[in-house]
Amino acid sequence: YLQFHLESKMEQSMIKKNILDLKYNKNLQYLNTTIISLITLFIGVSIAFLTGQVNPNLQEIIPISLITGLFASICIILLLKFNNEMKNIEKEILNLQI
């Protein structure tokens, strides 16, 4: 009975570790996607200004700045959130007794 109980506990720990690994990988994928979106945004805006598709007047710069700033802010908040969740998952994995 004791051996079965210990094996059951180990299996439960392994299952919990596998679930945490899946959550970690999910957050890592979200983090990478957010970074790519942020870089693509800045490259796109830079190309628009360099090619002259956006005129340097206030009527065009203000809306572009607001939209870019809003999107960049959301991306940065998400980056911090996903990074924090990944650190918490790492701590949980380390605290598991396998």
C-alpha positions in Angstrom: 0.0 0.0 0.0 2.8 2.4 0.9 4.6 1.8 -2.4 1.4 2.4 -4.3 0.7 5.6 -2.4 4.2 6.9 -3.1 4.0 6.0 -6.8 0.6 7.7 -6.9 2.1 10.9 -5.3 5.0 10.8 -7.8 2.5 10.5 -10.7 0.5 13.4 -9.4 3.6 15.5 -9.1 4.7 14.6 -12.6 1.2 15.4 -14.0 1.3 18.7 -12.2 4.8 19.4 -13.6 3.6 18.5 -17.1 0.6 20.9 -16.8 2.9 23.7 -15.5 5.3 23.0 -18.5 2.3 23.4 -20.9 1.3 26.6 -19.2 4.9 27.9 -19.4 5.1 27.0 -23.1 1.8 28.7 -23.7 3.0 31.9 -22.0 6.3 31.7 -23.9 4.4 31.5 -27.2 2.3 34.5 -26.2 5.4 36.4 -25.2 7.1 35.7 -28.5 4.0 36.7 -30.5 3.7 40.0 -28.6 7.4 40.8 -29.2 7.0 40.1 -32.9 3.8 42.3 -33.0 5.6 45.1 -31.3 8.6 45.0 -33.6 6.4 44.7 -36.7 4.5 47.8 -35.5 7.6 49.9 -35.2 9.1 48.7 -38.5 5.8 49.5 -40.2 5.5 53.0 -38.8 9.2 53.6 -39.6 8.8 52.5 -43.2 5.6 54.6 -43.6 7.5 57.7 -42.4 10.7 57.0 -44.5 8.8 56.3 -47.7 6.7 59.5 -47.3 3.4 57.7 -47.0 2.7 59.8 -43.9 3.0 63.5 -44.1 4.8 65.2 -41.2 1.8 67.4 -40.3 -0.2 67.3 -37.1 -3.4 66.1 -38.7 -1.7 62.8 -39.6 0.9 62.4 -36.9 -1.4 62.8 -33.9 -3.8 59.8 -34.9 -0.8 57.7 -35.8 1.0 58.5 -32.6 -2.1 57.7 -30.5 -2.8 54.4 -32.2 0.8 53.4 -32.1 1.1 54.4 -28.5 -2.0 52.6 -27.5 -1.0 49.4 -29.3 2.6 49.6 -27.9 1.3 50.2 -24.4 -0.9 47.1 -24.6 2.0 45.1 -25.9 4.3 46.2 -23.1 1.7 45.5 -20.5 1.2 42.0 -21.9 4.9 41.4 -22.1 5.2 42.2 -18.4 2.2 40.0 -17.6 3.5 37.0 -19.5 7.0 37.4 -18.1 5.6 37.5 -14.6 3.4 34.5 -15.1 6.4 32.6 -16.5 8.5 33.4 -13.4 5.7 32.2 -11.2 5.4 29.0 -13.1 9.2 28.5 -12.8 8.9 28.9 -9.0 6.0 26.5 -8.8 8.0 23.9 -10.8 11.0 24.3 -8.5 8.8 23.9 -5.4 7.3 20.6 -6.7 8.7 17.6 -4.9 9.2 14.9 -7.6 
